[in-house]
């Protein structure tokens, strides 16, 4: 289950980076991952 979630999160982050053409990729990944983790925590 953890691996499946990781794949989903990773593809979600990649899509966001691609759509927004983010320049500071490292920082954006951290921010996005934090937001997703928070959202998933609230949902679950």
ROMARFI-82387 format. One record per residue (C-alpha): chain; residue in three letters; x, y, z; residue number from 0. Coordinates in steps of 0.02 Angstrom, whole numbers, plus 50000, padded with zeros to 5 digits. Layout:
<vomar><chain>A</chain><res>ALA</res><X>X</X><Y>Y</Y><Z>Z</Z><n>NUM</n></vomar>
...
***
This chain:
<vomar><chain>A</chain><res>UNK</res><X>50000</X><Y>50000</Y><Z>50000</Z><n>0</n></vomar>
<vomar><chain>A</chain><res>UNK</res><X>50142</X><Y>50117</Y><Z>50042</Z><n>1</n></vomar>
<vomar><chain>A</chain><res>UNK</res><X>50224</X><Y>50088</Y><Z>49873</Z><n>2</n></vomar>
<vomar><chain>A</chain><res>UNK</res><X>50059</X><Y>50119</Y><Z>49783</Z><n>3</n></vomar>
<vomar><chain>A</chain><res>UNK</res><X>50037</X><Y>50284</Y><Z>49876</Z><n>4</n></vomar>
<vomar><chain>A</chain><res>UNK</res><X>50216</X><Y>50334</Y><Z>49836</Z><n>5</n></vomar>
<vomar><chain>A</chain><res>UNK</res><X>50185</X><Y>50305</Y><Z>49650</Z><n>6</n></vomar>
<vomar><chain>A</chain><res>UNK</res><X>50026</X><Y>50410</Y><Z>49654</Z><n>7</n></vomar>
<vomar><chain>A</chain><res>UNK</res><X>50108</X><Y>50551</Y><Z>49751</Z><n>8</n></vomar>
<vomar><chain>A</chain><res>UNK</res><X>50260</X><Y>50550</Y><Z>49639</Z><n>9</n></vomar>
<vomar><chain>A</chain><res>UNK</res><X>50157</X><Y>50559</Y><Z>49479</Z><n>10</n></vomar>
<vomar><chain>A</chain><res>UNK</res><X>50049</X><Y>50696</Y><Z>49555</Z><n>11</n></vomar>
<vomar><chain>A</chain><res>UNK</res><X>50202</X><Y>50799</Y><Z>49599</Z><n>12</n></vomar>
<vomar><chain>A</chain><res>UNK</res><X>50278</X><Y>50771</Y><Z>49426</Z><n>13</n></vomar>
<vomar><chain>A</chain><res>UNK</res><X>50116</X><Y>50829</Y><Z>49344</Z><n>14</n></vomar>
<vomar><chain>A</chain><res>UNK</res><X>50112</X><Y>50987</Y><Z>49449</Z><n>15</n></vomar>
<vomar><chain>A</chain><res>UNK</res><X>50294</X><Y>51024</Y><Z>49409</Z><n>16</n></vomar>
<vomar><chain>A</chain><res>UNK</res><X>50262</X><Y>50996</Y><Z>49225</Z><n>17</n></vomar>
<vomar><chain>A</chain><res>UNK</res><X>50105</X><Y>51104</Y><Z>49219</Z><n>18</n></vomar>
<vomar><chain>A</chain><res>UNK</res><X>50179</X><Y>51249</Y><Z>49316</Z><n>19</n></vomar>
<vomar><chain>A</chain><res>UNK</res><X>50353</X><Y>51236</Y><Z>49238</Z><n>20</n></vomar>
<vomar><chain>A</chain><res>UNK</res><X>50429</X><Y>51254</Y><Z>49411</Z><n>21</n></vomar>
<vomar><chain>A</chain><res>UNK</res><X>50608</X><Y>51315</Y><Z>49415</Z><n>22</n></vomar>
<vomar><chain>A</chain><res>UNK</res><X>50652</X><Y>51276</Y><Z>49595</Z><n>23</n></vomar>
<vomar><chain>A</chain><res>UNK</res><X>50604</X><Y>51093</Y><Z>49583</Z><n>24</n></vomar>
<vomar><chain>A</chain><res>UNK</res><X>50674</X><Y>51037</Y><Z>49751</Z><n>25</n></vomar>
<vomar><chain>A</chain><res>UNK</res><X>50580</X><Y>51166</Y><Z>49852</Z><n>26</n></vomar>
<vomar><chain>A</chain><res>UNK</res><X>50419</X><Y>51138</Y><Z>49756</Z><n>27</n></vomar>
<vomar><chain>A</chain><res>UNK</res><X>50426</X><Y>50950</Y><Z>49783</Z><n>28</n></vomar>
<vomar><chain>A</chain><res>UNK</res><X>50445</X><Y>50976</Y><Z>49970</Z><n>29</n></vomar>
<vomar><chain>A</chain><res>UNK</res><X>50301</X><Y>51100</Y><Z>49976</Z><n>30</n></vomar>
<vomar><chain>A</chain><res>UNK</res><X>50188</X><Y>50991</Y><Z>49869</Z><n>31</n></vomar>
<vomar><chain>A</chain><res>UNK</res><X>50228</X><Y>50834</Y><Z>49967</Z><n>32</n></vomar>
<vomar><chain>A</chain><res>UNK</res><X>50189</X><Y>50925</Y><Z>50129</Z><n>33</n></vomar>
<vomar><chain>A</chain><res>UNK</res><X>50022</X><Y>50988</Y><Z>50062</Z><n>34</n></vomar>
<vomar><chain>A</chain><res>UNK</res><X>49976</X><Y>50814</Y><Z>49999</Z><n>35</n></vomar>
<vomar><chain>A</chain><res>UNK</res><X>50024</X><Y>50733</Y><Z>50163</Z><n>36</n></vomar>
<vomar><chain>A</chain><res>UNK</res><X>49919</X><Y>50859</Y><Z>50258</Z><n>37</n></vomar>
<vomar><chain>A</chain><res>UNK</res><X>49772</X><Y>50834</Y><Z>50140</Z><n>38</n></vomar>
<vomar><chain>A</chain><res>UNK</res><X>49783</X><Y>50644</Y><Z>50153</Z><n>39</n></vomar>
<vomar><chain>A</chain><res>UNK</res><X>49791</X><Y>50657</Y><Z>50343</Z><n>40</n></vomar>
<vomar><chain>A</chain><res>UNK</res><X>49633</X><Y>50762</Y><Z>50346</Z><n>41</n></vomar>
<vomar><chain>A</chain><res>UNK</res><X>49543</X><Y>50643</Y><Z>50226</Z><n>42</n></vomar>
<vomar><chain>A</chain><res>UNK</res><X>49594</X><Y>50486</Y><Z>50320</Z><n>43</n></vomar>
***
